[in-house]
Amino acid sequence: MTSPVVDIYLTADHAEISLREDARLGLTSSPKWLPSKWFYDARGSELFEEITRLPEYYPTRAERSILVTHAGDIARRTGAHTLVELGSGSSEKTRLLLGAMRAEGTLREYVPLDVSETALRDAIAGMHEGFPMLAIHAVVGDFTKHLDRIPGQAPRMVAFLGGTIGNLFPDERATFLSELHETLAPGDWLLLGTDLVKDPGVLVPAYDDAAGITAEFNRNVLAVLNRELGGDFDIENYEHVALWDSENEWIEMRLRSTAAAKVTLSELALDIVLEAGEEIRTEISAKFRRKGVERELATAGFGLDSWWTDPEGRFALSLARAR
């Protein structure tokens, strides 16, 4: 068994510093906003796992169904020696890809990248159970800053799954794809998961479920601020809002204050005033069309090789090659 290698490019106080910067900037802006990455403390991660099992939340099941059908095709087309995963994963989706690459006889190395060292080490431990001889080279880093630190034997395949790219604004997506292309060699691959534009009657319930799990998940970001920054948000006074922006073709999640409030973040010596009905944007989740995905990939220097959707056409996996 090969011992895993873990490269660390983030300081121990990276999350603390980033949260402070984001909270100060976002909550003093007009309109107010918070980055969606702060949902995912331990409780938020548990809630998201619950969300993925809800009947309204189709993306996880749809993406998995594509991988079940096409993981072998992906392995054959790429001949990839290294699977790079942005966001550490011990999930079934990761195992489907690794299993297909192993069956094809090309698999050499797994390179997960995540901001959380704990999440990475959990992923590594999980992977050793099913892939005991797999070389693992983990990277503790931020995919918006450390793409140039990604190791691996060529040809590499970078997997960015779950529709996570939809949480980036268009200019952020363009920067991410361009920087990723710069780090890859010609002939390396990108496997990209994108949720597709569809009837808002399907989209909105996926972010506003009947059981209220997504509402609890959304409000959890305030619990993070209370705990980490000495905040005094009265969490129950914030309503979960999910709406479809037809112009931008994305879902927005917001928290709406049901009463006027003055909130203090003592660790920042910052007071925030909210009017009754005022909203804090906590997430965008962009939805895509094939032509748009192909255009964004081409602009960054990728050629679309394959496009697969689930049987209902709700979600897509794009396989693109760096030119």
Secondary structure, 3 states (H helix, E strand, C coil): CCCCEEEECCCCCHHHHHHHHHHHHHHCCCCEECCHHHHCCHHHHHHHHHHHCCCCCCHHHHHHHHHHHHHHHHHHHHCCCEEEEECCCCCHHHHHHHHHHHHHCCCCEEEEEECCHHHHHHHHHHHHHHCCCCEEEEEECCCCCCHHHCCCCCCEEEEECCCHHHHCCHHHHHHHHHHHHHHCCCCCEEEEEEEECCCHHHHHHHCCCCCCHHHHHHHHHHHHHHHHHCECCCHHHEEEEEEEECCCCEEEEEEEECCCEEEEEHHHCEEEEECCCCEEEEEEEECECHHHHHHHHHHHCEEEEEEEECCCCCEEEEEEEEC
